[in-house]
């Protein structure tokens, strides 16, 4: 899997401001008062209609508990993560899944020595998924679901008709919403309880926040983060109550990994633990 060094980020400045504001439970008016600007200007920033000056960015970062220097770099659009994908111990192919006006990332990953494979978040593009498995002569063992949103699960039923012996791994919390009507085998994704994949192991990492059962999966030195962590940002927290615990889970489960750990998110470009520690304004 190749990766351009200058891929566009999933989130712009306005997305980050909106996510942090909502995570802290602040209204547009409340944030405007703290920063000393008009509420209409906050709305314009969040909708990408205006870009604030450096002093306003600093004030926003302070009010939203974000790192001002990192936020400034995102605002300047001067950073994109540099990633060199590993050829071993896990092989990975990305499948782009068109979904309305945007796209999601599905991944096909395998143990190179045994050909045992997993699909991460089959939101669509079934023909491309099947093509990758067939081309590499990989045998599908598991389908890993990071969370229950349809852009990550929409093709699950169709995929299981092609590979009825595949086992679905998903958080117990989101089992009913994903597996309703399906009779396929499944296993609960339990925190740090390993799932075998040829000579490798899959380690589920529970990171609730974007959804109650959001789960990342570590395979070798690659971490599939779904909508929990993006390059330079995070997924939208479900509500104020889960925001701080979501950030804590990301620090504990993902950013504590070695710096060269590859992060493959559900949207946007690949990144690494080192890149996120250096550039993600939420941390």
BELRA-V972652 format. One record per pair of residues at least 4 apart in sequence whose C-alpha atoms are under 6 Angstrom apart, sorted by sequence separation. I is the first residue (numbers start at 1). J is the second residue. D is the distance in whole Angstrom. If there is no record, write none. Layout:
[[I/J/D] [I/J/D]]
This chain:
[[11/15/6] [17/21/6] [19/23/6] [22/26/6] [26/30/6] [32/36/6] [45/49/6] [52/56/6] [60/64/6] [61/65/6] [87/91/6] [99/103/5] [111/115/5] [131/135/6] [133/137/6] [150/154/5] [155/159/6] [160/164/5] [175/179/6] [176/180/5] [197/201/5] [208/212/5] [218/222/6] [225/229/6] [230/234/5] [242/246/6] [249/253/6] [250/254/5] [251/255/5] [252/256/6] [275/279/6] [276/280/5] [21/26/5] [32/37/5] [44/49/5] [45/50/5] [61/66/5] [73/78/6] [98/103/4] [110/115/6] [111/116/6] [133/138/5] [196/201/5] [208/213/5] [218/223/4] [229/234/4] [32/38/6] [44/50/6] [97/103/5] [110/116/5] [195/201/6] [208/214/5] [217/223/6] [228/234/6] [229/235/6] [237/243/6] [264/270/5] [32/39/5] [61/68/5] [97/104/5] [110/117/4] [194/201/6] [195/202/5] [207/214/5] [217/224/5] [228/235/5] [263/270/6] [109/117/6] [194/202/5] [207/215/5] [216/224/6] [227/235/5] [263/271/5] [96/105/5] [109/118/5] [194/203/5] [206/215/4] [216/225/5] [263/272/5] [29/39/5] [58/68/5] [95/105/6] [108/118/6] [205/215/6] [262/272/5] [28/39/6] [95/106/5] [108/119/5] [192/203/5] [205/216/5] [261/272/6] [94/106/6] [95/107/6] [107/119/6] [192/204/5] [204/216/6] [205/217/6] [261/273/6] [94/107/5] [107/120/5] [191/204/5] [192/205/6] [204/217/5] [93/107/6] [106/120/6] [191/205/5] [203/217/6] [259/273/5] [93/108/5] [106/121/5] [189/204/6] [191/206/5] [203/218/5] [259/274/4] [92/108/6] [106/122/6] [172/188/5] [202/218/6] [92/109/4] [169/186/6] [171/188/5] [202/219/5] [91/109/5] [167/185/5] [168/186/4] [169/187/5] [170/188/5] [171/189/5] [255/273/6] [91/110/5] [167/186/5] [169/188/6] [170/189/5] [90/110/6] [169/189/6] [90/111/5] [117/138/6] [116/138/6] [117/139/6] [118/140/6] [115/138/5] [116/139/5] [117/140/5] [118/141/6] [120/143/6] [35/59/5] [115/139/6] [117/141/6] [118/142/5] [119/143/5] [120/144/5] [121/145/5] [142/166/5] [118/143/5] [141/166/5] [142/167/5] [143/168/5] [144/169/5] [145/170/5] [210/235/6] [142/168/6] [210/236/6] [97/124/6] [210/237/5] [18/46/6] [97/125/6] [123/151/5] [209/237/5] [210/238/5] [123/152/4] [209/238/6] [122/152/6] [123/153/5] [124/154/6] [148/178/6] [14/45/5] [121/152/5] [122/153/5] [123/154/4] [124/155/5] [14/46/4] [121/153/6] [123/155/5] [122/155/5] [209/242/5] [14/48/6] [122/156/6] [230/265/6] [209/246/5] [174/213/6] [222/261/6] [226/265/5] [227/266/5] [173/213/5] [221/261/5] [222/262/5] [223/263/5] [224/264/5] [225/265/5] [226/266/4] [231/271/6] [224/265/6] [171/213/5] [207/249/5] [233/280/6] [232/280/4] [13/75/5] [147/214/5] [146/214/6] [146/215/5] [146/216/6] [6/80/5] [5/82/5] [146/226/5] [116/198/5] [114/198/6] [111/198/6] [1/93/5] [105/266/5] [104/266/6] [105/267/5] [104/267/5] [83/271/6] [81/271/5] [70/279/5] [71/281/5] [70/281/5] [67/281/5] [25/240/5] [66/281/5] [24/240/6] [66/282/5] [19/236/6] [23/240/5] [23/243/5] [10/268/4] [9/268/6] [7/269/6]]
